[in-house]
């Protein structure tokens, strides 16, 4: 059984209010991941600003 199959199987057993909590948590994790990626990109840009400006010429 894959992780996705196990998750769906276990999810289906939950009452509706708990399903909502699971969905909220997954959305939280996705947002956190996106914020971490954005922060990493901002750091890369800041650390390489001069080189990027030179390449943009």
N, C-alpha and C positions, 0 to 999 in steps of 0.2 A: 504494500500500500504506500503510495506517495504521500508526502507531507500535505499536499493540497487535498487529496482524498480523505486523509485523516481529519484535517481541519473541517472540511465540509460535513463529514459524518458526525463529528463531535458538535459542530455548530448547530446542525439540525435538531439535536437533542435538547438544546437550550430553550428556556422560555423566552418569549419575545423581548422582555426588558433586558435580559442578559445578552441576547443577540445584538441589541442596540449598543450595549456597552462594548461588545467585541468590535463592532463596526467603528464606534468612536475611537477605540484604541488603535485600530489599524489606520484610521485617518490621521491620528496623532503621530504615529510612527512614520507615515509617509511624509507628512509636513516637516517633521524633524529631519528626515533624510534630505529633503529638498533644501531646507535651510542650511544644513551642513555642506551640501554641494555648492550652494550659492556663496557661502562664507569662504570655502576653499578657492573658488574661482576669484572672488574679490582679493584674497591674499595673493594669489598668483599674479593677478593684474597689478596690484600695488607693488609687489616685489620686483616686477619686470617692466615697470612703467616706461622707463627710458628706452629699453630695447623695443617695446611695442610701438612707442612713438616714432622711433627710427624706422621700423618696418612699415609704418603707415605712410611714410613720405613717398 
